[in-house]
Amino acid sequence: MTPWNFFQSHRSEIFYATLDHLTLVVIAMALAIAIAVPLGMLIVQHRRLRTIALGIASVFQTIPSLALFGFLIPIPFIGGIGRRTAIVALVLYAQLPILRNTYVGLSGVDPAILEAAEAMGMTTTQILLRVRLPLGLSVILAGIRTATVITIGVATIAAAIGAGGLGTFIFRGVAMVSDAVILAGAVPAALLAIFADVLLGQLERALKVV
């Protein structure tokens, strides 16, 4: 069977697998942003915490994805087989680019602007929220963009622990030695990554202009 014929005959299954994949990515990215951006705002003012946070995030980034899924399975509450473990692993993988870019974006503001804000009587928190954050938003978004593309790719491995998504076709295709089945998972995943990259890239450029 050719890849096109397989796509035609299994389009409904591929569609729902794509939705599952997208759900995994959206949930993981929402949690990753909710953790990494506030933490990045915090480490701007705390050097010791900065070293620890960036170091831990770097360690998670270096662990092979399948190994990380395996490590998490036996852990109570967050482990097990299924979507929950996959989301935890994806959140951990997304931390480094978001955290690092948040720190770089907030700490890279022109010192003259910060001095002017201090001269106006702004507190450290006000400067962070009203000056650093708006000016560093495009850099933060660049980190979110990178993390999103990484997460879409790594989420395909989540099928190995029963989390569903497009990876189910890839693993099935490898087992069947079928290029058509592998492409049924790989092509939609690649298109999702390209779409997310283009969309977030446009938003990033729009923020730079502003």
C-alpha positions as CSV (number, residue, x, y, z in Angstrom):
1,M,0.0,0.0,0.0
2,T,1.3,3.4,-0.9
3,P,1.5,6.2,1.7
4,W,-1.2,8.2,-0.1
5,N,-3.6,5.2,-0.1
6,F,-2.9,4.5,3.6
7,F,-3.6,8.2,4.4
8,Q,-6.9,8.0,2.5
9,S,-8.1,4.8,4.1
10,H,-7.0,5.8,7.7
11,R,-7.7,9.5,7.5
12,S,-10.1,9.5,10.5
13,E,-7.7,7.6,12.7
14,I,-4.9,9.9,11.7
15,F,-7.1,12.9,12.4
16,Y,-7.9,11.8,16.0
17,A,-4.3,10.8,16.6
18,T,-3.3,14.3,15.6
19,L,-5.9,15.8,18.0
20,D,-4.5,13.6,20.8
21,H,-1.0,14.7,19.9
22,L,-2.0,18.4,19.9
23,T,-3.7,18.0,23.2
24,L,-0.6,16.6,24.8
25,V,1.5,19.4,23.4
26,V,-0.9,22.2,24.5
27,I,-1.3,20.9,28.0
28,A,2.5,20.3,28.4
29,M,3.3,23.8,27.0
30,A,0.7,25.5,29.2
31,L,2.2,23.9,32.3
32,A,5.8,24.5,31.2
33,I,5.1,28.2,30.6
34,A,3.3,28.5,33.9
35,I,6.4,27.1,35.7
36,A,9.4,28.5,33.6
37,V,8.3,32.1,33.1
38,P,7.7,32.9,36.8
39,L,10.9,31.0,37.7
40,G,12.8,33.0,35.1
41,M,11.5,36.2,36.5
42,L,12.6,35.0,40.0
43,I,16.2,34.1,39.0
44,V,16.9,37.5,37.5
45,Q,17.3,38.7,41.1
46,H,18.7,35.6,42.7
47,R,22.1,34.4,41.3
48,R,22.4,31.2,43.3
49,L,18.8,30.1,42.4
50,R,19.7,31.0,38.8
51,T,22.6,28.6,38.7
52,I,20.6,25.8,40.4
53,A,17.5,26.2,38.2
54,L,19.4,26.4,34.9
55,G,21.6,23.5,35.9
56,I,18.6,21.2,36.7
57,A,16.8,22.3,33.5
58,S,20.0,21.5,31.5
59,V,20.2,18.0,33.0
60,F,16.7,17.2,32.0
61,Q,17.4,18.4,28.5
62,T,20.4,16.0,28.1
63,I,18.4,12.8,29.2
64,P,17.2,10.8,26.2
65,S,13.5,11.1,25.9
66,L,12.7,7.4,26.0
67,A,14.9,7.1,29.1
68,L,13.1,10.0,30.8
69,F,9.7,8.4,30.2
70,G,11.1,5.2,31.7
71,F,12.5,6.9,34.8
72,L,9.1,8.6,35.5
73,I,7.0,5.5,35.2
74,P,7.7,4.0,38.7
75,I,7.4,7.4,40.5
76,P,4.2,7.7,42.6
77,F,1.5,10.2,41.6
78,I,3.3,11.5,38.5
79,G,4.3,8.2,37.0
80,G,2.6,5.2,35.5
81,I,1.6,4.3,32.0
82,G,-0.4,6.8,30.0
83,R,-0.8,10.5,29.3
84,R,0.0,11.9,32.8
85,T,3.6,10.6,32.7
86,A,4.0,11.9,29.1
87,I,2.9,15.4,30.1
88,V,5.3,15.5,33.0
89,A,8.2,14.4,30.8
90,L,7.3,17.0,28.1
91,V,7.0,19.8,30.7
92,L,10.5,18.9,32.0
93,Y,11.9,18.9,28.4
94,A,10.4,22.3,27.7
95,Q,11.8,24.0,30.8
96,L,15.3,24.9,29.5
97,P,14.6,27.0,26.4
98,I,11.7,28.9,28.1
99,L,13.6,29.4,31.4
100,R,16.9,30.5,29.7
101,N,15.2,32.9,27.2
102,T,13.1,34.4,30.0
103,Y,16.2,35.1,32.0
104,V,18.0,36.5,28.9
105,G,15.1,38.6,27.9
106,L,14.6,40.1,31.3
107,S,18.3,40.7,32.1
108,G,19.1,42.1,28.6
109,V,17.2,45.3,29.1
110,D,19.2,48.5,28.5
111,P,20.6,49.6,32.0
112,A,19.7,53.2,31.1
113,I,16.1,52.3,30.9
114,L,16.2,50.6,34.2
115,E,17.9,53.6,35.8
116,A,15.2,55.8,34.4
117,A,12.6,53.6,35.9
118,E,14.3,53.7,39.3
119,A,14.5,57.5,39.1
120,M,10.8,57.6,38.6
121,G,10.3,55.8,41.9
122,M,9.4,52.3,40.6
123,T,10.0,49.4,42.9
124,T,11.9,46.3,41.8
125,T,8.7,44.4,41.2
126,Q,7.2,47.3,39.2
127,I,10.3,47.5,37.1
128,L,10.2,43.7,36.5
129,L,6.5,43.7,35.5
130,R,6.2,47.1,33.7
131,V,9.7,47.5,32.1
132,R,11.6,44.3,31.9
133,L,8.8,41.9,31.0
134,P,7.3,44.0,28.1
135,L,10.7,44.7,26.6
136,G,11.9,41.1,27.0
137,L,8.6,39.5,25.7
138,S,9.9,38.8,22.2
139,V,12.9,36.9,23.6
140,I,10.7,34.9,25.9
141,L,8.4,34.0,23.0
142,A,11.5,32.8,21.1
143,G,12.1,30.4,23.9
144,I,8.5,29.3,23.9
145,R,8.7,28.8,20.1
146,T,11.8,26.6,20.4
147,A,10.2,24.6,23.3
148,T,7.0,24.1,21.3
149,V,8.8,22.6,18.3
150,I,10.8,20.3,20.6
151,T,7.7,19.2,22.5
152,I,5.9,18.3,19.3
153,G,8.8,16.1,18.3
154,V,9.3,14.5,21.7
155,A,5.6,13.8,22.1
156,T,5.8,11.2,19.4
157,I,7.9,9.1,21.8
158,A,5.1,9.3,24.3
159,A,3.2,6.6,22.4
160,A,5.8,4.1,23.8
161,I,4.2,4.5,27.2
162,G,0.6,4.4,26.0
163,A,0.0,8.2,25.8
164,G,-1.4,8.0,22.2
165,G,-0.7,10.6,19.6
166,L,1.0,10.4,16.2
167,G,3.8,8.3,17.6
168,T,1.4,5.3,17.6
169,F,1.7,5.2,13.8
170,I,5.5,5.6,13.9
171,F,6.0,2.7,16.4
172,R,3.4,0.6,14.5
173,G,5.2,1.3,11.2
174,V,8.6,0.3,12.6
175,A,7.1,-2.9,13.9
176,M,5.5,-3.6,10.5
177,V,8.5,-2.3,8.5
178,S,6.0,-0.1,6.7
179,D,7.0,3.3,5.3
180,A,3.4,4.2,4.7
181,V,2.4,3.7,8.4
182,I,5.6,5.5,9.6
183,L,4.8,8.5,7.4
184,A,1.2,8.6,8.7
185,G,2.6,9.6,12.0
186,A,5.8,11.5,10.9
187,V,4.2,13.8,8.3
188,P,1.4,15.2,10.5
189,A,3.9,15.7,13.3
190,A,6.2,17.6,11.0
191,L,3.4,19.7,9.7
192,L,2.3,20.6,13.3
193,A,5.9,21.6,14.1
194,I,6.2,23.8,11.0
195,F,2.8,25.4,11.6
196,A,3.7,26.2,15.3
197,D,7.1,27.5,14.3
198,V,5.7,29.8,11.6
199,L,2.8,31.1,13.8
200,L,5.0,31.8,16.8
201,G,7.7,33.3,14.6
202,Q,5.2,35.8,13.2
203,L,4.1,36.7,16.7
204,E,7.7,37.1,17.8
205,R,8.4,39.4,14.9
206,A,5.3,41.4,15.7
207,L,6.4,41.9,19.3
208,K,9.9,43.1,18.1
209,V,8.3,45.7,15.9
210,V,6.1,46.9,18.8
